[in-house]
Amino acid sequence: MRLFRLVPAALTLALLAGCANTFDATRLGVPATLASAAGTPAVGDSFSVTSRAVYALWGVVKLSEPSLKKALAAQLAGGKEVADVRIRVRSRLSDVIITGLTLGLIVPRAVTIEGVVVQK
């Protein structure tokens, strides 16, 4: 009988839980834009950096979060700027399996940052 009282609380917690990433481009130290003007795409070297985010307790607690500044450090050397920045957060098959095996206690995510490095 006691188990039936915990089920609604557990379902409510699962519905309210979620994984969230915050990326702040104002602290990169170089200009960063999400999109170029229409009809004039950014010209430069394309890049793609993938890192991992790991959450616990159905996404409520952050265990590790990717840093935008660290991920782009190699691309931003020499007074460059970043244009057409895209950030994708997804679950790979291995992430889904880990989440399922741990019943949501560990929730990994793949975070891919893509864009174009443009000379100033």
Secondary structure, DSSP 4 states (H G I P E B T S, - for coil): -HHHHHHHHHHHHHHH--------GGGSSS-B-S-PPTT----SEEEEEEEEEEEETTTTEEEE---HHHHHTTTTTTTEEEEEEEEEEE--HHHHHHHHHTTTSEEEEEEEEEEEEEE-
